Amino acid sequence: MVHQMLEDVFKKQQTGGIPCLKKRLQFNAYENLSEPEFNYLVKSYAEKKPAISQCRIDILHKKYEGCTMMVRGNYLLGYLGQDCCDLQQGAWMVAMNKAEGKWAVQSLYIDGI
């Protein structure tokens, strides 16, 4: 679920309809976002970047803190241009908690976005 959500963000795909999103989400410095607002931010970020040719998402560790599960990892993106290939790498963190018996994303932080 986390891998698919991150891949959608990196590949400029809308994450709409994913049942794992809570009603309100924190994304990087933005708090209390609705799903449409989150998708708008992803789209506005995507307009500034070329299409990625490679996407690697690693999950490094998971940790329970109270009733919240923290998942952390790294990413590596490859942007292919006419004369070069640009790599971008960074870390990410997702906080999830149970909502109606299913995990729901509470907050998402991605370096460089």
The first five atom37 places (N, CA, C, CB, O) and aatype in JSON, in Angstrom:
{
  "aatype": [12, 19, 8, 5, 12, 10, 6, 3, 19, 13, 11, 11, 5, 5, 16, 7, 7, 9, 14, 4, 10, 11, 11, 1, 10, 5, 13, 2, 0, 18, 6, 2, 10, 15, 6, 14, 6, 13, 2, 18, 10, 19, 11, 15, 18, 0, 6, 11, 11, 14, 0, 9, 15, 5, 4, 1, 9, 3, 9, 10, 8, 11, 11, 18, 6, 7, 4, 16, 12, 12, 19, 1, 7, 2, 18, 10, 10, 7, 18, 10, 7, 5, 3, 4, 4, 3, 10, 5, 5, 7, 0, 17, 12, 19, 0, 12, 2, 11, 0, 6, 7, 11, 17, 0, 19, 5, 15, 10, 18, 9, 3, 7, 9],
  "atom_mask": [
    [1, 1, 1, 1, 1],
    [1, 1, 1, 1, 1],
    [1, 1, 1, 1, 1],
    [1, 1, 1, 1, 1],
    [1, 1, 1, 1, 1],
    [1, 1, 1, 1, 1],
    [1, 1, 1, 1, 1],
    [1, 1, 1, 1, 1],
    [1, 1, 1, 1, 1],
    [1, 1, 1, 1, 1],
    [1, 1, 1, 1, 1],
    [1, 1, 1, 1, 1],
    [1, 1, 1, 1, 1],
    [1, 1, 1, 1, 1],
    [1, 1, 1, 1, 1],
    [1, 1, 1, 0, 1],
    [1, 1, 1, 0, 1],
    [1, 1, 1, 1, 1],
    [1, 1, 1, 1, 1],
    [1, 1, 1, 1, 1],
    [1, 1, 1, 1, 1],
    [1, 1, 1, 1, 1],
    [1, 1, 1, 1, 1],
    [1, 1, 1, 1, 1],
    [1, 1, 1, 1, 1],
    [1, 1, 1, 1, 1],
    [1, 1, 1, 1, 1],
    [1, 1, 1, 1, 1],
    [1, 1, 1, 1, 1],
    [1, 1, 1, 1, 1],
    [1, 1, 1, 1, 1],
    [1, 1, 1, 1, 1],
    [1, 1, 1, 1, 1],
    [1, 1, 1, 1, 1],
    [1, 1, 1, 1, 1],
    [1, 1, 1, 1, 1],
    [1, 1, 1, 1, 1],
    [1, 1, 1, 1, 1],
    [1, 1, 1, 1, 1],
    [1, 1, 1, 1, 1],
    [1, 1, 1, 1, 1],
    [1, 1, 1, 1, 1],
    [1, 1, 1, 1, 1],
    [1, 1, 1, 1, 1],
    [1, 1, 1, 1, 1],
    [1, 1, 1, 1, 1],
    [1, 1, 1, 1, 1],
    [1, 1, 1, 1, 1],
    [1, 1, 1, 1, 1],
    [1, 1, 1, 1, 1],
    [1, 1, 1, 1, 1],
    [1, 1, 1, 1, 1],
    [1, 1, 1, 1, 1],
    [1, 1, 1, 1, 1],
    [1, 1, 1, 1, 1],
    [1, 1, 1, 1, 1],
    [1, 1, 1, 1, 1],
    [1, 1, 1, 1, 1],
    [1, 1, 1, 1, 1],
    [1, 1, 1, 1, 1],
    [1, 1, 1, 1, 1],
    [1, 1, 1, 1, 1],
    [1, 1, 1, 1, 1],
    [1, 1, 1, 1, 1],
    [1, 1, 1, 1, 1],
    [1, 1, 1, 0, 1],
    [1, 1, 1, 1, 1],
    [1, 1, 1, 1, 1],
    [1, 1, 1, 1, 1],
    [1, 1, 1, 1, 1],
    [1, 1, 1, 1, 1],
    [1, 1, 1, 1, 1],
    [1, 1, 1, 0, 1],
    [1, 1, 1, 1, 1],
    [1, 1, 1, 1, 1],
    [1, 1, 1, 1, 1],
    [1, 1, 1, 1, 1],
    [1, 1, 1, 0, 1],
    [1, 1, 1, 1, 1],
    [1, 1, 1, 1, 1],
    [1, 1, 1, 0, 1],
    [1, 1, 1, 1, 1],
    [1, 1, 1, 1, 1],
    [1, 1, 1, 1, 1],
    [1, 1, 1, 1, 1],
    [1, 1, 1, 1, 1],
    [1, 1, 1, 1, 1],
    [1, 1, 1, 1, 1],
    [1, 1, 1, 1, 1],
    [1, 1, 1, 0, 1],
    [1, 1, 1, 1, 1],
    [1, 1, 1, 1, 1],
    [1, 1, 1, 1, 1],
    [1, 1, 1, 1, 1],
    [1, 1, 1, 1, 1],
    [1, 1, 1, 1, 1],
    [1, 1, 1, 1, 1],
    [1, 1, 1, 1, 1],
    [1, 1, 1, 1, 1],
    [1, 1, 1, 1, 1],
    [1, 1, 1, 0, 1],
    [1, 1, 1, 1, 1],
    [1, 1, 1, 1, 1],
    [1, 1, 1, 1, 1],
    [1, 1, 1, 1, 1],
    [1, 1, 1, 1, 1],
    [1, 1, 1, 1, 1],
    [1, 1, 1, 1, 1],
    [1, 1, 1, 1, 1],
    [1, 1, 1, 1, 1],
    [1, 1, 1, 1, 1],
    [1, 1, 1, 0, 1],
    [1, 1, 1, 1, 1]
  ],
  "atom_positions": [
    [[0.83, -1.18, 0.0], [0.0, 0.0, 0.0], [0.88, 1.26, 0.0], [-0.94, -0.01, 1.21], [0.65, 2.17, -0.79]],
    [[1.88, 1.3, 0.88], [2.77, 2.46, 0.97], [3.59, 2.58, -0.31], [3.71, 2.34, 2.2], [3.73, 3.68, -0.85]],
    [[4.11, 1.46, -0.79], [4.91, 1.46, -2.03], [4.09, 2.01, -3.19], [5.41, 0.03, -2.35], [4.59, 2.84, -3.95]],
    [[2.83, 1.57, -3.33], [1.98, 2.03, -4.43], [1.69, 3.52, -4.32], [0.67, 1.24, -4.46], [1.7, 4.23, -5.33]],
    [[1.44, 4.0, -3.11], [1.16, 5.42, -2.92], [2.37, 6.27, -3.3], [0.76, 5.7, -1.47], [2.22, 7.27, -4.0]],
    [[3.56, 5.88, -2.85], [4.78, 6.63, -3.2], [5.03, 6.59, -4.7], [5.99, 6.07, -2.44], [5.38, 7.6, -5.3]],
    [[4.86, 5.42, -5.29], [5.08, 5.3, -6.73], [4.11, 6.19, -7.5], [4.92, 3.83, -7.19], [4.5, 6.81, -8.49]],
    [[2.86, 6.28, -7.07], [1.89, 7.18, -7.71], [2.35, 8.63, -7.63], [0.5, 7.03, -7.07], [2.24, 9.37, -8.6]],
    [[2.86, 9.04, -6.47], [3.35, 10.41, -6.31], [4.53, 10.66, -7.24], [3.76, 10.68, -4.84], [4.56, 11.68, -7.94]],
    [[5.48, 9.75, -7.26], [6.68, 9.94, -8.09], [6.36, 9.89, -9.59], [7.71, 8.89, -7.76], [6.97, 10.61, -10.37]],
    [[5.42, 9.05, -9.98], [5.09, 8.9, -11.4], [3.98, 9.83, -11.85], [4.7, 7.48, -11.69], [3.42, 9.67, -12.94]],
    [[3.66, 10.81, -11.0], [2.69, 11.87, -11.35], [1.29, 11.31, -11.6], [3.16, 12.62, -12.58], [0.54, 11.86, -12.4]],
    [[0.96, 10.23, -10.91], [-0.36, 9.65, -11.05], [-1.21, 10.09, -9.87], [-0.29, 8.1, -11.13], [-0.72, 10.25, -8.75]],
    [[-2.47, 10.28, -10.13], [-3.38, 10.69, -9.06], [-3.63, 9.49, -8.14], [-4.71, 11.23, -9.64], [-3.82, 8.37, -8.62]],
    [[-3.62, 9.74, -6.84], [-3.83, 8.66, -5.87], [-5.29, 8.53, -5.48], [-2.98, 8.9, -4.63], [-5.61, 7.88, -4.49]],
    [[-6.18, 9.14, -6.23], [-7.6, 9.14, -5.9], [-8.18, 7.75, -5.78], [0.0, 0.0, 0.0], [-7.8, 6.83, -6.5]],
    [[-9.1, 7.62, -4.86], [-9.79, 6.35, -4.7], [-9.05, 5.33, -3.86], [0.0, 0.0, 0.0], [-9.55, 4.23, -3.66]],
    [[-7.88, 5.66, -3.36], [-7.15, 4.73, -2.51], [-7.8, 4.75, -1.14], [-5.63, 5.08, -2.43], [-7.86, 5.81, -0.51]],
    [[-8.28, 3.63, -0.66], [-8.97, 3.63, 0.64], [-8.03, 3.83, 1.82], [-9.71, 2.34, 0.82], [-8.48, 3.96, 2.95]],
    [[-6.72, 3.86, 1.56], [-5.77, 3.99, 2.67], [-5.59, 5.43, 3.12], [-4.43, 3.41, 2.26], [-4.98, 5.66, 4.17]],
    [[-6.1, 6.41, 2.38], [-5.95, 7.8, 2.78], [-7.01, 8.15, 3.82], [-6.06, 8.74, 1.57], [-8.19, 7.82, 3.67]],
    [[-6.57, 8.83, 4.87], [-7.53, 9.3, 5.87], [-8.29, 10.49, 5.29], [-6.83, 9.69, 7.2], [-7.95, 10.99, 4.22]],
    [[-9.29, 10.93, 6.0], [-10.06, 12.09, 5.53], [-9.18, 13.32, 5.41], [-11.23, 12.36, 6.47], [-9.35, 14.12, 4.49]],
    [[-8.25, 13.49, 6.33], [-7.3, 14.61, 6.3], [-5.89, 14.05, 6.42], [-7.59, 15.63, 7.44], [-5.65, 13.1, 7.15]],
    [[-4.96, 14.66, 5.69], [-3.61, 14.12, 5.57], [-2.6, 15.24, 5.75], [-3.41, 13.42, 4.22], [-2.84, 16.38, 5.35]],
    [[-1.47, 14.91, 6.35], [-0.35, 15.85, 6.42], [0.65, 15.41, 5.35], [0.3, 15.9, 7.87], [1.06, 14.25, 5.32]],
    [[1.06, 16.36, 4.48], [2.03, 16.07, 3.44], [3.14, 17.11, 3.5], [1.37, 16.05, 2.03], [2.9, 18.29, 3.23]],
    [[4.34, 16.67, 3.86], [5.48, 17.55, 4.08], [5.1, 18.7, 5.01], [6.01, 18.09, 2.73], [4.72, 18.44, 6.15]],
    [[5.18, 19.93, 4.58], [4.88, 21.07, 5.45], [3.39, 21.41, 5.47], [5.67, 22.28, 5.01], [2.97, 22.29, 6.23]],
    [[2.59, 20.75, 4.66], [1.16, 21.05, 4.56], [0.37, 20.13, 5.49], [0.67, 20.89, 3.11], [0.57, 18.92, 5.49]],
    [[-0.51, 20.72, 6.28], [-1.31, 19.95, 7.22], [-2.78, 20.03, 6.86], [-1.09, 20.45, 8.65], [-3.22, 20.97, 6.19]],
    [[-3.53, 19.04, 7.3], [-4.98, 19.02, 7.18], [-5.45, 19.09, 5.73], [-5.57, 20.17, 7.95], [-6.4, 19.81, 5.41]],
    [[-4.8, 18.33, 4.84], [-5.17, 18.32, 3.43], [-6.27, 17.3, 3.16], [-3.94, 18.02, 2.55], [-6.27, 16.2, 3.72]],
    [[-7.19, 17.68, 2.31], [-8.17, 16.71, 1.82], [-7.5, 15.93, 0.68], [-9.51, 17.41, 1.33], [-6.42, 16.31, 0.21]],
    [[-8.13, 14.86, 0.23], [-7.56, 14.07, -0.86], [-7.41, 14.9, -2.14], [-8.43, 12.84, -1.13], [-6.38, 14.8, -2.8]],
    [[-8.41, 15.73, -2.54], [-8.22, 16.58, -3.73], [-7.06, 17.58, -3.58], [-9.51, 17.34, -4.02], [-6.32, 17.83, -4.53]],
    [[-6.91, 18.15, -2.38], [-5.81, 19.09, -2.15], [-4.46, 18.37, -2.25], [-5.95, 19.76, -0.77], [-3.5, 18.91, -2.81]],
    [[-4.38, 17.17, -1.7], [-3.16, 16.37, -1.79], [-2.82, 16.09, -3.25], [-3.31, 15.04, -1.0], [-1.68, 16.26, -3.67]],
    [[-3.82, 15.66, -4.02], [-3.59, 15.37, -5.44], [-3.19, 16.63, -6.21], [-4.84, 14.76, -6.06], [-2.39, 16.53, -7.14]],
    [[-3.73, 17.79, -5.86], [-3.33, 19.04, -6.49], [-1.86, 19.34, -6.23], [-4.21, 20.21, -5.98], [-1.13, 19.73, -7.14]],
    [[-1.41, 19.16, -4.98], [0.01, 19.39, -4.66], [0.91, 18.45, -5.44], [0.25, 19.22, -3.17], [1.95, 18.86, -5.94]],
    [[0.52, 17.18, -5.53], [1.31, 16.2, -6.29], [1.38, 16.63, -7.75], [0.7, 14.78, -6.17], [2.45, 16.56, -8.37]],
    [[0.25, 17.06, -8.31], [0.22, 17.48, -9.71], [1.07, 18.72, -9.93], [-1.22, 17.74, -10.16], [1.78, 18.8, -10.93]],
    [[1.02, 19.7, -9.02], [1.81, 20.91, -9.2], [3.31, 20.61, -9.1], [1.41, 21.97, -8.16], [4.11, 21.24, -9.78]],
    [[3.68, 19.66, -8.26], [5.08, 19.23, -8.19], [5.46, 18.53, -9.5], [5.32, 18.27, -6.98], [6.55, 18.75, -10.04]],
    [[4.57, 17.71, -10.01], [4.84, 16.94, -11.21], [5.05, 17.83, -12.43], [3.71, 15.97, -11.47], [5.83, 17.49, -13.32]],
    [[4.37, 18.97, -12.48], [4.49, 19.86, -13.63], [5.9, 20.46, -13.74], [3.47, 20.98, -13.55], [6.31, 20.88, -14.82]],
    [[6.63, 20.5, -12.64], [7.97, 21.07, -12.63], [9.04, 20.07, -13.0], [8.26, 21.64, -11.27], [10.19, 20.46, -13.22]],
    [[8.69, 18.78, -13.08], [9.68, 17.73, -13.33], [9.36, 16.99, -14.62], [9.72, 16.74, -12.14], [8.2, 16.86, -15.0]],
    [[10.41, 16.51, -15.31], [10.16, 15.66, -16.48], [9.68, 14.28, -16.02], [11.44, 15.53, -17.35], [9.73, 13.96, -14.84]],
    [[9.23, 13.49, -16.96], [8.78, 12.13, -16.64], [9.95, 11.28, -16.15], [8.11, 11.48, -17.86], [11.06, 11.39, -16.68]],
    [[9.7, 10.44, -15.16], [10.78, 9.59, -14.66], [10.84, 8.31, -15.47], [10.58, 9.27, -13.16], [9.82, 7.78, -15.92]],
    [[12.06, 7.82, -15.65], [12.24, 6.58, -16.39], [12.47, 5.4, -15.44], [13.41, 6.7, -17.35], [12.18, 4.26, -15.8]],
    [[12.97, 5.67, -14.25], [13.21, 4.62, -13.26], [12.73, 5.1, -11.89], [14.7, 4.24, -13.2], [12.85, 6.28, -11.57]],
    [[12.2, 4.19, -11.11], [11.72, 4.51, -9.77], [12.05, 3.33, -8.85], [10.18, 4.81, -9.78], [11.58, 2.21, -9.07]],
    [[12.85, 3.6, -7.83], [13.18, 2.55, -6.86], [12.79, 3.05, -5.47], [14.72, 2.18, -6.92], [13.23, 4.12, -5.03]],
    [[11.98, 2.27, -4.78], [11.51, 2.61, -3.45], [11.92, 1.5, -2.5], [9.97, 2.83, -3.42], [11.56, 0.34, -2.7]],
    [[12.68, 1.85, -1.47], [13.12, 0.88, -0.48], [12.46, 1.18, 0.86], [14.65, 0.9, -0.33], [12.41, 2.33, 1.29]],
    [[11.96, 0.14, 1.5], [11.45, 0.25, 2.86], [12.56, -0.21, 3.78], [10.13, -0.6, 3.06], [12.98, -1.37, 3.72]],
    [[13.05, 0.68, 4.65], [14.16, 0.35, 5.53], [13.7, -0.24, 6.85], [15.0, 1.57, 5.79], [14.26, -1.24, 7.3]],
    [[12.69, 0.35, 7.47], [12.19, -0.23, 8.71], [10.79, 0.28, 9.05], [13.14, 0.08, 9.85], [10.34, 1.33, 8.61]],
    [[10.13, -0.54, 9.86], [8.79, -0.22, 10.37], [8.87, -0.23, 11.89], [7.71, -1.23, 9.83], [9.58, -1.05, 12.48]],
    [[8.14, 0.67, 12.51], [8.18, 0.76, 13.96], [6.81, 1.2, 14.47], [9.29, 1.75, 14.43], [6.2, 2.13, 13.94]],
    [[6.34, 0.52, 15.5], [5.09, 0.91, 16.15], [5.38, 1.92, 17.25], [4.35, -0.32, 16.71], [6.25, 1.69, 18.09]],
    [[4.67, 3.02, 17.24], [4.76, 4.03, 18.28], [3.34, 4.29, 18.77], [5.45, 5.35, 17.76], [2.59, 5.03, 18.14]],
    [[2.98, 3.67, 19.89], [1.61, 3.75, 20.37], [0.7, 2.98, 19.43], [0.0, 0.0, 0.0], [0.91, 1.79, 19.2]],
    [[-0.29, 3.65, 18.89], [-1.18, 3.0, 17.92], [-0.84, 3.4, 16.48], [-2.64, 3.35, 18.22], [-1.63, 3.16, 15.56]],
    [[0.32, 3.99, 16.29], [0.75, 4.45, 14.97], [1.92, 3.61, 14.47], [1.14, 5.94, 15.01], [2.84, 3.3, 15.23]],
    [[1.89, 3.25, 13.2], [3.01, 2.55, 12.59], [3.78, 3.55, 11.73], [2.53, 1.32, 11.75], [3.21, 4.18, 10.83]],
    [[5.07, 3.67, 12.01], [5.95, 4.55, 11.24], [6.74, 3.67, 10.27], [6.91, 5.37, 12.18], [7.36, 2.69, 10.68]],
    [[6.7, 4.01, 9.0], [7.44, 3.29, 7.98], [8.39, 4.28, 7.34], [6.48, 2.65, 6.91], [7.98, 5.36, 6.9]],
    [[9.68, 3.92, 7.28], [10.7, 4.82, 6.72], [11.48, 4.09, 5.63], [11.67, 5.32, 7.83], [11.61, 2.87, 5.63]],
    [[11.98, 4.89, 4.69], [12.76, 4.29, 3.62], [13.44, 5.35, 2.77], [0.0, 0.0, 0.0], [13.48, 6.53, 3.11]],
    [[13.99, 4.89, 1.66], [14.68, 5.75, 0.7], [14.07, 5.57, -0.68], [16.2, 5.44, 0.67], [13.4, 4.57, -0.96]],
    [[14.32, 6.54, -1.55], [13.9, 6.42, -2.94], [15.02, 6.89, -3.85], [12.61, 7.24, -3.19], [15.89, 7.66, -3.45]],
    [[14.99, 6.41, -5.08], [15.92, 6.82, -6.12], [15.11, 6.93, -7.41], [17.12, 5.81, -6.28], [14.48, 5.98, -7.84]],
    [[15.15, 8.12, -8.01], [14.42, 8.38, -9.25], [15.4, 8.72, -10.35], [13.4, 9.53, -9.05], [16.41, 9.39, -10.12]],
    [[15.12, 8.26, -11.55], [15.93, 8.58, -12.72], [15.11, 9.35, -13.73], [0.0, 0.0, 0.0], [14.08, 8.87, -14.2]],
    [[15.57, 10.55, -14.06], [14.91, 11.39, -15.06], [15.75, 11.34, -16.33], [14.74, 12.86, -14.56], [16.94, 11.65, -16.3]],
    [[15.14, 10.95, -17.42], [15.86, 10.8, -18.67], [15.63, 12.01, -19.56], [15.43, 9.51, -19.39], [14.49, 12.33, -19.9]],
    [[16.72, 12.69, -19.93], [16.64, 13.83, -20.82], [17.22, 13.47, -22.17], [0.0, 0.0, 0.0], [17.59, 12.32, -22.4]],
    [[17.3, 14.44, -23.08], [17.84, 14.17, -24.41], [19.32, 13.82, -24.34], [17.63, 15.37, -25.32], [19.78, 12.9, -25.01]],
    [[20.08, 14.56, -23.54], [21.52, 14.37, -23.52], [22.05, 13.84, -22.2], [22.2, 15.67, -23.84], [23.26, 13.63, -22.06]],
    [[21.18, 13.61, -21.23], [21.69, 13.21, -19.92], [20.62, 12.45, -19.12], [22.17, 14.43, -19.14], [19.45, 12.38, -19.5]],
    [[21.07, 11.92, -18.02], [20.17, 11.27, -17.08], [20.41, 11.93, -15.72], [20.41, 9.71, -17.02], [21.54, 12.01, -15.25]],
    [[19.36, 12.38, -15.1], [19.45, 13.05, -13.81], [18.88, 12.13, -12.74], [18.7, 14.41, -13.82], [17.78, 11.6, -12.89]],
    [[19.63, 11.93, -11.66], [19.18, 11.1, -10.56], [18.78, 11.96, -9.37], [20.27, 10.1, -10.15], [19.44, 12.96, -9.08]],
    [[17.72, 11.58, -8.7], [17.29, 12.26, -7.48], [17.07, 11.18, -6.43], [15.99, 13.12, -7.71], [16.42, 10.17, -6.69]],
    [[17.62, 11.4, -5.26], [17.41, 10.44, -4.19], [17.09, 11.17, -2.9], [18.65, 9.55, -4.01], [17.4, 12.35, -2.74]],
    [[16.46, 10.45, -2.0], [16.09, 11.05, -0.73], [15.43, 10.02, 0.16], [0.0, 0.0, 0.0], [15.39, 8.82, -0.15]],
    [[14.92, 10.5, 1.26], [14.25, 9.64, 2.23], [12.76, 9.96, 2.24], [14.86, 9.82, 3.64], [12.33, 11.02, 1.78]],
    [[11.99, 9.05, 2.78], [10.57, 9.27, 2.95], [10.12, 8.63, 4.27], [9.76, 8.68, 1.75], [10.8, 7.76, 4.81]],
    [[8.98, 9.09, 4.77], [8.42, 8.56, 6.0], [6.9, 8.62, 5.89], [8.92, 9.35, 7.24], [6.34, 9.62, 5.44]],
    [[6.25, 7.55, 6.31], [4.79, 7.47, 6.32], [4.35, 7.08, 7.72], [4.26, 6.47, 5.26], [4.89, 6.14, 8.3]],
    [[3.37, 7.79, 8.27], [2.76, 7.42, 9.54], [1.34, 6.93, 9.25], [2.75, 8.64, 10.56], [0.56, 7.6, 8.57]],
    [[1.02, 5.75, 9.77], [-0.3, 5.17, 9.54], [-0.9, 4.74, 10.86], [-0.21, 3.96, 8.57], [-0.19, 4.41, 11.81]],
    [[-2.23, 4.75, 10.92], [-2.91, 4.16, 12.05], [-4.17, 3.46, 11.55], [-3.25, 5.23, 13.13], [-4.63, 3.69, 10.43]],
    [[-4.72, 2.61, 12.41], [-5.89, 1.82, 12.01], [-7.14, 2.68, 12.0], [-6.08, 0.62, 12.96], [-7.39, 3.45, 12.93]],
    [[-7.91, 2.55, 10.94], [-9.19, 3.22, 10.81], [-10.19, 2.19, 10.28], [-9.11, 4.48, 9.85], [-10.06, 1.71, 9.16]],
    [[-11.17, 1.86, 11.09], [-12.18, 0.88, 10.72], [-11.56, -0.46, 10.35], [-13.03, 1.39, 9.56], [-11.99, -1.11, 9.4]],
    [[-10.54, -0.86, 11.1], [-9.91, -2.16, 10.89], [-8.88, -2.21, 9.77], [0.0, 0.0, 0.0], [-8.31, -3.27, 9.52]],
    [[-8.63, -1.09, 9.08], [-7.66, -1.06, 7.98], [-6.65, 0.05, 8.25], [-8.36, -0.83, 6.6], [-6.96, 1.04, 8.91]],
    [[-5.44, -0.13, 7.74], [-4.42, 0.9, 7.89], [-4.76, 2.09, 7.01], [-3.02, 0.35, 7.54], [-5.15, 1.92, 5.86]],
    [[-4.61, 3.29, 7.57], [-4.87, 4.52, 6.83], [-3.67, 5.46, 7.01], [-6.19, 5.21, 7.33], [-3.11, 5.56, 8.1]],
    [[-3.28, 6.13, 5.94], [-2.15, 7.04, 5.98], [-2.56, 8.31, 6.7], [-1.64, 7.37, 4.55], [-3.56, 8.95, 6.35]],
    [[-1.79, 8.66, 7.71], [-2.04, 9.86, 8.5], [-1.15, 11.0, 8.03], [-1.81, 9.58, 9.99], [-1.61, 12.14, 7.91]],
    [[0.13, 10.7, 7.77], [1.04, 11.72, 7.28], [2.07, 11.09, 6.35], [1.74, 12.45, 8.45], [2.39, 9.91, 6.46]],
    [[2.57, 11.93, 5.44], [3.55, 11.5, 4.45], [4.59, 12.6, 4.31], [2.87, 11.18, 3.07], [4.24, 13.77, 4.13]],
    [[5.85, 12.23, 4.39], [6.93, 13.19, 4.19], [7.89, 12.61, 3.17], [7.68, 13.52, 5.54], [8.33, 11.46, 3.3]],
    [[8.22, 13.39, 2.15], [9.15, 12.96, 1.1], [10.19, 14.05, 0.93], [8.41, 12.66, -0.25], [9.83, 15.19, 0.62]],
    [[11.46, 13.72, 1.11], [12.55, 14.68, 0.87], [12.54, 15.13, -0.58], [13.9, 14.07, 1.22], [12.31, 14.32, -1.47]],
    [[12.78, 16.39, -0.81], [12.94, 16.9, -2.17], [11.65, 17.23, -2.89], [0.0, 0.0, 0.0], [11.69, 17.63, -4.05]],
    [[10.53, 17.08, -2.24], [9.26, 17.39, -2.9], [8.58, 18.49, -2.13], [8.34, 16.14, -3.0], [7.49, 18.92, -2.49]]
  ]
}
